[in-house]
Each structure stands twice: as C-alpha cells, then as structure tokens.
Amino acid sequence: MNSGKLLPAMKINVTLLSLLTFSFLIFSAKDSEAQSTTQKVFAQKMDLPGNGDLGTQVLRMAESFLGTPYVASTLEGNPTERLVCRFDGLDCTTLVENSIALAVSRHENLNYEGYKTELTKIRYRDGIIDGYPSRLHYVLDWMYENEKRGLLEDITSKVGGVPFKKDINFMSTHANFYPALDATEVWEKVKEQENIINSREHSYIPKAALQKAEPLLRDGDIVAFTSSVEGLDCNHMGIITKIGSRAYLLHASLAGKKVILSTLPLAEYVASVPKHTGMIVARMTEQ
C-alpha cells in the first residue's frame, strides 16, 4: 500500500498538471488584459470626429491606424479557431476587416460586443466560426460572401473590369504552408471551397487599365491586387484614398513594416509590383 506517499510517476503528473494550470492562468490573464486594451482603443475610435457615408468612415478608421506596426499571421496559431481582435499590429487583411467593422460600429452605434459580432460576420462564412475552413481565406470568397449579405458591392465590372479566369487552388496545393491543413477533413473542406470559388464568374482590371479606372474610385473603396502566382487569387489588399483625380493606397505594408499611405498613385504603385497583375474593387453599401 502507498501509505499516502506519491509515487515518482504520480509526482511528475502532479507537477505537469500544476505547470499546465499555471500556464493557462498566465495566458488567460494576458488575454484578458489584451482584450481590455482593445476595448479601450475601440471606445477611442468611436469618438473620432467626423461623419459621412460608410465608405468615408471606413477610410477614417483606416487612417486612424497609420503608423501601426505590420504584424503577419495574427489570426494563426490558436489551438481552435476563434475570433482575434487586436489593434496593435495588423496585416493587409486585418487592417481592412477592422476598418470596416469599426466603421459599421460607428455608423450603427454598436458597442464593443457589437463590433466583435460585425467582425465575425466580415471574417467568417455566414458569420459563424466553425473551424479553420469557416474563415474566408481567399479575397474572392471574402468579397462574394460580404456582398451576399449586403455589406459591399463588387464594382470591378463597372469600372473597367474584364473576365478574370484563373483556377484558384493555392491553399490545397501548398498545404505545407498551412499547418491546419494537415488534417485531411480540413484540407477536403478547403478544396471544396476552392471548387465553389472556381464555379463563379469574376472580373479584374488589368494593371495597364488602372489609370483610366482611378477617377471612378472613391474614398473608402476596398481594393485587392490579383496575383501572378499560380493558384492564388490576390496578393494584397487595402483602402483607397483620393487626392484630386488620383487614387492612393492606404495599406498595411510588409515592406514599410507599418500601415502607410502609398507615395505613388495607385496605377504607378501596382505597376511597380511585378507579381500584381491587376485589381478588383468593392464599394461599401449604405446600411
């Protein structure tokens, strides 16, 4: 009989359990602190001056992030898929998503919980978090789903767009880049979604035609740049700001390491990036 003494294996298990509990408490405390900070920043952004239509408010929110550090992969690495809300580091997609969610929150007088609900609707298919495949990974799919729910309109075909014919399969053919795709059922769902994307018709504005399209763009338009990379729809995205008749790009720049406004007008910017083949455009709709 043990007589109340712990065996070596039991001591190891107790120590491991204590470490796991301590790590969980530390993580929970840090997560709670981060959310509290995010909530305070949200309140500050709701108090920014100025009004205007939804597109104007999207641009205003994006401008409030100028200088924010570029941080990649902020949505990755969680054991289970969950909503990530942070304003202290953004990539090109999270800048756009947060700017829209904040603009809608201000436009509709939503509180912080309402903002999180709106961000979930923007980022996930049907506004439901149901594992990794429920996130709208491809820009073409992201625009389609957000147009379907009436948030925005894909206006590419109205501003000089031509048919965009390309097989989208980058994720399923490069599963080694995406740890979540190690699970066969996840890979199969992503592949199914790629097939659905490929069944739709898409348009893009070739880079040679962008300067003619610039006068038709408005403050707060959402743009994404089609890719020369096989199987990939878009390389990058951002938000339009107009200066005179020329359009400029407000975006989270990997090269610039922060959120910046392009020094070159849009057409010249796109021409300077060889892997950009053109652009797609979406415009906010009034709610």
C-alpha positions in Angstrom: 0.0 0.0 0.0 1.2 3.6 -0.8 0.6 4.9 2.8 -0.2 8.4 1.4 3.2 8.8 -0.4 3.2 9.9 -4.0 5.0 7.5 -6.4 7.5 9.1 -8.8 5.2 8.9 -11.8 2.4 10.5 -9.7 4.8 13.3 -8.7 5.6 14.0 -12.4 1.9 14.1 -13.2 1.1 16.5 -10.4 4.0 18.7 -11.4 2.9 18.7 -15.0 -0.7 19.5 -14.1 0.5 22.4 -11.9 2.6 23.8 -14.8 -0.3 23.5 -17.2 -2.7 25.2 -14.8 -0.2 28.0 -14.1 0.4 28.5 -17.9 -3.4 28.6 -18.5 -3.8 31.2 -15.8 -1.0 33.3 -17.2 -2.4 33.1 -20.7 -5.9 33.9 -19.5 -4.6 36.9 -17.6 -2.7 38.2 -20.6 -5.6 37.6 -23.0 -8.0 39.4 -20.6 -5.5 42.3 -20.4 -5.2 42.5 -24.2 -8.9 42.5 -24.6 -9.3 45.3 -22.1 -6.8 47.4 -24.0 -8.5 46.6 -27.3 -11.8 47.6 -25.8 -10.4 51.0 -24.7 -9.0 51.6 -28.1 -12.4 50.7 -29.6 -14.0 53.4 -27.4 -11.4 56.0 -28.6 -12.1 55.2 -32.2 -15.8 55.5 -31.7 -15.2 59.1 -30.5 -13.2 60.2 -33.6 -14.6 63.3 -35.2 -16.4 63.5 -38.5 -19.3 61.7 -40.2 -20.1 60.8 -43.8 -21.2 57.8 -45.7 -19.9 54.3 -44.8 -17.0 54.4 -47.3 -15.8 57.7 -45.8 -16.0 56.2 -42.3 -14.1 53.1 -43.4 -11.3 55.4 -44.7 -11.4 57.5 -41.5 -10.9 54.3 -39.4 -8.1 53.1 -41.7 -6.4 56.5 -41.3 -6.5 56.1 -37.5 -4.2 53.1 -37.9 -1.5 54.9 -39.8 1.8 54.0 -38.3 0.5 50.8 -36.6 3.2 48.1 -36.9 2.8 45.4 -39.6 2.3 42.0 -37.9 1.7 39.0 -40.0 -0.3 35.9 -39.1 -2.2 37.3 -36.1 -5.1 35.0 -36.8 -3.0 31.9 -36.9 -1.7 29.5 -34.2 -4.7 29.1 -32.0 -5.5 25.5 -30.9 -9.1 26.1 -32.1 -10.4 28.8 -34.5 -11.6 31.8 -32.5 -12.2 35.5 -33.2 -9.0 37.5 -32.8 -9.5 41.2 -32.0 -6.3 43.4 -31.9 -5.4 46.9 -33.0 -1.7 46.9 -32.0 -0.5 45.0 -35.1 -2.2 44.5 -38.4 -1.6 42.8 -41.8 -3.3 43.9 -45.0 -6.4 41.8 -44.4 -6.9 42.6 -40.7 -6.5 46.3 -41.5 -9.3 46.2 -44.0 -11.6 44.0 -41.8 -11.1 46.1 -38.7 -11.6 49.4 -40.6 -14.9 48.1 -41.9 -16.1 46.6 -38.6 -15.2 49.8 -36.8 -16.9 52.0 -39.4 -20.1 49.8 -39.2 -20.0 50.0 -35.4 -19.8 53.8 -35.5 -22.4 54.0 -38.3 -24.9 51.8 -36.4 -23.9 52.9 -32.8 -22.7 49.5 -31.8 -20.9 48.7 -28.6 -17.7 46.6 -28.3 -19.7 43.3 -28.4 -21.5 44.5 -31.5 -18.1 45.3 -33.1 -17.0 41.7 -32.4 -20.2 40.4 -33.9 -19.7 42.5 -37.0 -16.0 41.5 -37.3 -17.1 37.8 -37.1 -19.6 38.4 -39.9 -16.9 40.0 -42.1 -14.3 37.4 -41.5 -16.2 34.1 -41.4 -18.7 32.4 -43.8 -22.2 33.2 -42.7 -20.8 34.9 -39.6 -20.3 31.5 -37.9 -16.9 30.4 -36.5 -16.8 26.7 -37.3 -13.2 25.7 -37.5 -10.4 26.8 -39.8 -12.3 26.4 -43.1 -15.1 28.7 -42.0 -12.7 31.7 -42.2 -12.8 33.5 -45.6 -9.2 32.8 -46.7 -9.5 33.9 -50.3 -10.2 37.5 -51.2 -12.6 36.5 -54.0 -14.6 34.4 -51.5 -14.4 37.2 -48.9 -15.8 39.7 -51.3 -18.5 37.3 -52.5 -19.7 36.5 -49.0 -19.7 40.1 -47.8 -21.5 41.2 -51.0 -24.1 38.4 -50.4 -25.0 39.9 -47.0 -25.3 43.4 -48.4 -22.2 45.0 -46.8 -20.4 45.9 -50.0 -20.7 45.6 -53.8 -18.1 44.2 -56.1 -18.0 47.1 -58.7 -15.0 45.8 -60.7 -17.0 45.2 -63.8 -18.4 48.7 -63.6 -15.0 50.4 -63.5 -13.2 48.8 -66.4 -13.2 45.1 -65.3 -12.8 42.2 -67.7 -13.3 38.5 -67.1 -10.8 37.0 -64.6 -10.2 33.4 -65.5 -7.9 31.5 -63.2 -8.1 28.3 -61.2 -7.8 29.1 -57.5 -6.2 26.3 -55.6 -3.1 27.7 -53.9 -4.0 26.5 -50.4 -4.9 22.9 -51.3 -1.8 22.6 -53.5 0.5 24.2 -50.9 -0.9 22.5 -47.8 2.6 22.5 -46.2 2.3 26.3 -45.8 -0.9 25.9 -43.7 -0.5 23.7 -40.6 -4.3 23.4 -40.2 -4.5 21.5 -43.5 -2.5 18.6 -42.0 -6.0 17.3 -41.0 -7.5 15.6 -44.1 -11.0 16.7 -43.3 -9.9 20.3 -43.2 -8.0 20.0 -46.4 -11.0 18.5 -48.1 -13.3 21.4 -46.9 -10.8 24.0 -48.2 -10.6 22.1 -51.5 -14.4 22.1 -51.8 -14.5 25.8 -51.2 -11.9 26.4 -53.9 -14.1 24.4 -56.3 -17.0 26.7 -55.4 -14.9 29.8 -56.0 -13.9 28.5 -59.4 -17.5 27.9 -60.3 -18.2 31.6 -60.1 -17.6 34.4 -62.6 -15.0 37.0 -61.6 -13.7 40.3 -63.1 -10.5 42.2 -62.7 -9.0 45.4 -64.0 -5.7 44.7 -65.8 -2.8 46.8 -64.4 -2.5 48.6 -67.8 -6.0 49.9 -67.5 -5.8 51.1 -63.9 -5.1 54.8 -64.6 -8.3 55.1 -66.6 -10.2 53.5 -63.7 -8.7 55.8 -61.0 -11.2 58.7 -61.5 -14.0 56.2 -60.9 -12.8 55.2 -57.5 -13.9 56.8 -54.2 -12.6 57.3 -50.7 -13.0 54.0 -48.7 -13.3 51.7 -51.7 -11.7 48.3 -50.9 -9.2 47.0 -53.4 -7.2 43.8 -53.8 -4.5 43.0 -56.3 -4.7 39.9 -58.4 -1.7 37.7 -58.4 0.7 36.2 -61.0 1.3 33.3 -58.5 -0.2 30.1 -59.8 -3.4 29.2 -57.9 -3.6 32.4 -55.9 -6.3 35.0 -56.4 -4.8 38.1 -54.7 -1.5 39.1 -53.2 -2.5 42.1 -51.2 -5.4 44.5 -50.3 -6.0 48.0 -49.0 -8.3 51.0 -48.9 -8.5 53.8 -51.4 -8.0 57.5 -50.6 -8.4 60.1 -53.3 -6.2 63.1 -53.8 -7.6 65.1 -56.7 -8.4 62.7 -59.5 -5.7 60.2 -58.5 -6.2 57.3 -56.1 -3.7 56.3 -53.5 -3.5 53.1 -51.4 -3.8 53.1 -47.6 -2.5 49.6 -46.6 -0.5 47.6 -44.1 2.8 47.3 -45.9 5.2 44.4 -45.3 8.0 46.4 -46.9 7.2 49.5 -44.9 6.6 47.4 -41.7 3.6 49.5 -40.8 0.3 51.0 -42.0 1.1 53.6 -44.6 -0.3 55.7 -47.5 1.4 54.9 -50.8 3.7 57.6 -52.1 2.9 56.6 -55.7 -0.6 56.9 -57.2 -2.4 53.6 -57.5 -1.6 52.8 -61.1 2.1 53.5 -60.6 2.1 51.6 -57.3 0.6 48.5 -59.0 3.0 48.8 -62.0 5.9 48.8 -59.6 5.0 45.3 -58.2 5.7 42.6 -60.8 3.5 40.0 -59.1 0.4 42.2 -59.2 -1.5 41.6 -62.5 -4.4 43.9 -61.8 -7.1 44.8 -59.3 -10.6 44.0 -58.0 -12.7 46.7 -56.3 -15.6 46.7 -53.8 -17.6 49.6 -52.5 -19.4 49.9 -49.2 -23.2 49.9 -49.4 -25.3 52.1 -47.2 -26.8 50.1 -44.3 
